[in-house]
């Protein structure tokens, strides 16, 4: 018999930022546990329900018992399982007992080779597993594997038993159709009783059938059980309310995380609109927006031009005919927050950024790398040198030094102390208020860019120089004192810094010709002698190439093409993109595979040769090797000319002319000749050929 299944765990309010992941993992875990035990038809996706007070899941078709399955079981090698007389050994008897096959007829054993040894196999049938047994195992496995951010310990009602879970659990529901499934979890026994909305739903709710759960909670409990449907309802209400008040929610990137969070805070969402005094709009919009979103969970409204208005939207967990008290209460609560932001902003502007820089000496950047003030001095040196390397260099006045001096000064302001997320943004406002040069003002904010995947890149020489300096100083300094990322731990966001450098060097026209190796060396030399590990530059370079690999793969280049370009540890990042495009085009040519295979063969021969001494090409005697030498003499200048013009595709195309001579050479010429001088000449010819072939990329990596 089959029927729908429901499992619900009723809890105290769950952590909102983790709810979506917990709900998905709860549903998927139980579904997978039942599938591997043969209780679920394939394919069958689990229904996921998650609210602030519950984790639940459903399946539309679940068997009452799994079906017995015939299978073949490998026992052990024949030499271990049977004695000289062909009788089962004690080891085999113990194995059969563990499998529930005691007394199995030895004549029914099957023998066949398994690898290098003959093994024993037996045909058997798995017993049917009842749903209660399978579900209990699936629940146990799922709860143990949930991505719980922080575990709680609490006691059960008996006052003796301690349970560990994300939040105290109060009830467990498990239904198969109309039938109760007897399972246990977290000290609870399953039933059919749950609870509705804490204030506006049924206090006690009995679920009659598994497939009636969502309807019963919605109509009688006042709860939208599905996280996805609740989120969609909130978004629809927000957009309608914004339109009603002549505004918008702003860019999606600004409110989607908050949308997920408020979805995890309410069970029956209703949106109301509030307002604050217009005079607060004199404070930078980023400050007001952040305090409303972060502290109050409000959605600020913007006008058609993207300018912040004095209205905001509230997502309430109460649906009332007259919401005046809710709206007025929220308006009353938000005013002190906005007043604090105004006080911070006005107080901060009384002291110029340049006068704050000295205070950075009181902030430790890293205990092995000194204070933020010491770091600023390194940034000033490095940013100035990078700006000088850019195409415009020092034509006109260089402002990179001034921008670096002021870049971190907002760390000691009241506003950034309250909202660290605003560092750089507030520095821009304060620098502008101080009358700093526009390129300096822009660089103070943009030196943190890009902040995330797909974020904007800095604009202009000063911003690019400071952004690169900030990231390179962090990478070299922290690698140099043993703080490289490990596994999934990256407390200093060095992966993000590396990706930022690579994107700037790849995408910004002004920065394309900068050499990564030189930049890393400049960053290293900015630290006192002996402060960093000697191989810091090499470590960071390798780390950044490892970040470049997935960037290239994401753009459609395969692993062979990526390794062909990166094997030589290039330092011109923009050239990597040009070279790999050329490699991809070369690979489509009919000569490519043969030349790649020949190149691989050349490298293997040279690696095994252990040197070959002086080379005298006059000793080459066979027609095929002379032909190859002549073809190489024609191709090499052409390749060099194309490389000088950065025509990488043309350079690789020029190699195609070598294929007939290369094929003939390997077909007719014995490289390892008995005569040592002749052998050296042939090895030298191959070394020269390999060097020419690999000037754009190591094409041996293209050989499959």
Helices and strands as residue ranges (DSSP letters): E 2-11, G 16-18, H 19-36, E 47-51, E 54-63, E 69-77, H 78-81, H 90-98, G 106-108, E 110-114, E 117-126, H 131-145, E 152-155, E 162-165, E 169-176, E 179-180, E 184-185, E 188-191, E 193-194, E 205-206, G 210-212, H 213-219, H 227-244, H 252-263, E 270-275, G 278-282, H 285-290, I 291-296, E 299-302, E 308-316, H 324-348, H 353-356, G 357-362, E 364-366, E 370-371, H 372-389, H 400-407, G 409-412, H 414-418, G 420-422, H 425-433, H 438-446, H 461-480, H 494-507, G 509-511, H 516-525, H 536-554, H 559-566, H 573-587, H 592-609, G 617-619, H 623-644, H 648-655, G 656-658, H 659-668, H 676-693, G 699-702
